[in-house]
Amino acid sequence: MSRLERYGRRRSQTRAQRALSVEEQSAKASAAGELPPRNNKHRSTKQQLTKLYYQFLIVFFIGLVAGLLIYGYGMLDNRLK
């Protein structure tokens, strides 16, 4: 596959179309007895890491807000005594 075929029409295709074309290519390769491309076998974990990072941020800020509220209520109780 040439570079132009691989990257030239990337913006015009949706992810589903690209995934389908990759699956078709790997099916053709397996029918011909060739190995599938490495990126089909070992997909990138960038999306998984991004999702994990955002989940960490959400939990971190929720914990921070809860901690500050507890700390604030503790300081309020000390002033009233």
trRosetta pair geometry for C-beta under 8 A, 3 or more apart (Angstrom, degrees):
i j d omega theta_ij theta_ji phi_ij phi_ji
1 5 5.2 -119 -172 85 85 124
1 6 5.2 99 135 -61 116 101
1 25 7.6 -14 -54 -133 139 143
2 5 4.7 93 57 10 81 101
2 6 6.8 -154 94 -5 41 91
3 6 5.7 -61 -144 41 30 109
3 7 5.9 -20 175 23 70 110
3 8 7.7 100 125 -37 60 92
4 7 7.1 -73 -125 56 19 75
4 8 4.3 29 -175 -43 62 134
5 8 6.4 -12 -75 23 14 115
5 9 7.7 -17 -156 13 39 104
7 10 5.5 -22 -158 -31 50 123
9 12 4.9 -56 -172 43 83 113
9 13 5.9 73 130 -20 94 105
10 13 6.4 -72 -152 39 28 101
10 18 7.5 36 -139 -92 69 134
13 17 4.4 -127 -166 87 97 125
13 18 5.1 114 126 -55 129 87
13 21 7.5 -39 -159 0 154 138
14 17 4.8 96 53 7 75 102
14 18 7.1 -142 95 -3 40 87
15 18 5.7 -56 -148 39 34 110
15 19 6.1 33 155 -20 68 106
16 19 5.8 -53 -145 37 30 110
16 20 6.3 31 154 -20 64 107
17 20 5.6 -54 -148 37 31 112
17 21 6.3 28 154 -17 65 105
18 21 5.7 -55 -146 38 32 108
18 22 6.3 33 154 -20 66 105
19 22 5.7 -52 -147 36 32 112
19 23 6.3 32 153 -19 64 106
20 23 5.7 -54 -148 37 31 111
20 24 6.3 34 152 -20 65 105
21 24 5.5 -50 -146 35 34 114
21 25 6.4 37 153 -21 65 103
22 25 5.7 -52 -149 35 32 112
22 26 6.4 27 154 -15 65 105
22 37 7.8 -86 -156 43 97 127
22 40 6.0 176 166 -94 112 108
23 26 5.8 -55 -145 39 32 107
23 27 6.2 35 153 -21 65 106
24 27 5.6 -54 -147 35 31 112
24 28 6.4 31 153 -18 65 104
25 28 5.7 -53 -149 36 31 110
25 29 6.3 31 152 -19 65 107
25 37 7.4 13 116 -7 124 116
26 29 5.4 -52 -144 38 34 114
26 30 6.3 33 156 -19 66 104
26 36 4.1 22 -136 -124 104 115
26 37 7.0 -100 -86 19 94 81
26 40 5.1 164 -79 -174 138 169
27 30 5.9 -53 -145 37 30 107
27 31 6.4 32 153 -20 63 106
28 31 5.7 -55 -149 36 31 112
28 32 6.4 20 155 -10 65 109
29 32 5.8 -62 -147 43 31 104
29 34 4.1 -81 -169 75 87 107
29 35 7.0 -36 153 86 124 21
29 36 5.6 138 84 -94 139 55
29 37 7.7 158 -18 -24 170 70
30 33 7.6 53 -172 -74 32 17
30 34 7.2 -95 -70 61 28 62
30 36 6.6 -9 -55 -58 94 94
36 40 4.6 -85 153 74 121 135
36 41 5.7 138 86 -47 112 96
37 40 4.9 96 66 0 82 103
37 41 7.4 -163 96 -2 45 88
38 41 5.8 -64 -151 42 37 106
38 42 5.9 -23 171 35 77 103
39 42 6.9 -70 -120 68 27 67
39 43 6.7 65 179 -105 63 51
39 44 7.4 -9 -147 -30 93 88
40 43 7.5 -2 -155 -67 19 82
44 47 7.4 95 102 2 92 82
45 48 4.6 -53 -168 46 78 118
45 49 5.6 81 130 -26 89 99
46 49 5.9 -58 -147 38 28 108
46 50 6.3 30 154 -21 64 107
47 50 5.6 -52 -146 35 32 113
47 51 6.4 33 155 -18 65 104
48 51 5.8 -53 -149 36 31 111
48 52 6.3 31 153 -17 64 108
49 52 5.5 -54 -145 39 33 113
49 53 6.2 39 153 -24 65 105
50 53 5.6 -52 -148 33 30 114
50 54 6.6 25 156 -14 64 104
51 54 6.0 -57 -149 38 30 106
51 55 6.4 30 153 -17 65 108
52 55 5.7 -56 -147 38 31 112
52 56 6.3 36 153 -23 64 105
53 56 5.7 -53 -151 33 30 114
53 57 6.6 30 152 -19 64 103
54 57 5.6 -49 -148 33 36 113
54 58 6.5 38 154 -20 65 102
55 58 5.7 -51 -149 34 34 112
55 59 6.4 29 155 -13 66 106
56 59 5.9 -59 -148 41 30 107
56 60 6.0 33 154 -24 66 110
57 60 5.5 -55 -143 37 29 115
57 61 6.3 20 162 -12 65 107
58 61 6.3 -61 -148 40 26 102
58 62 6.3 24 156 -17 63 109
59 62 5.8 -56 -145 39 30 110
59 63 6.2 30 155 -18 65 108
60 63 5.8 -60 -151 39 27 110
60 64 6.3 28 152 -22 64 107
61 64 5.2 -47 -141 35 36 116
61 65 6.3 38 157 -19 66 101
62 65 5.9 -52 -149 36 31 109
62 66 6.3 29 153 -16 64 108
63 66 5.7 -56 -144 40 31 110
63 67 6.1 32 156 -20 66 108
64 67 5.8 -55 -145 38 28 111
64 68 6.3 25 158 -16 64 107
65 68 5.9 -57 -146 39 29 108
65 69 6.3 30 155 -20 64 106
66 69 5.8 -55 -148 36 30 111
66 70 6.4 29 155 -17 65 106
67 70 5.8 -55 -147 37 31 109
67 71 6.1 30 154 -17 65 109
68 71 5.5 -53 -142 41 32 113
68 72 6.0 36 155 -23 65 106
69 72 5.6 -53 -145 36 29 112
69 73 6.4 27 157 -16 64 105
70 73 6.0 -55 -147 38 29 108
70 74 6.4 32 152 -20 63 107
71 74 5.6 -57 -151 36 30 114
71 75 6.5 28 153 -17 65 105
72 75 5.8 -54 -147 37 32 108
72 76 6.3 35 152 -22 65 106
73 76 5.4 -50 -145 35 34 116
73 77 6.5 37 155 -20 64 102
74 77 5.9 -52 -150 34 31 111
74 78 6.7 32 151 -19 62 105
75 78 5.6 -52 -151 33 35 114
75 79 6.6 33 153 -19 66 104
76 79 6.0 -56 -151 34 32 108
76 80 6.6 26 155 -17 65 109
77 80 6.0 -59 -147 36 32 108
77 81 6.8 34 158 -26 64 105
78 81 6.2 -56 -154 25 31 111
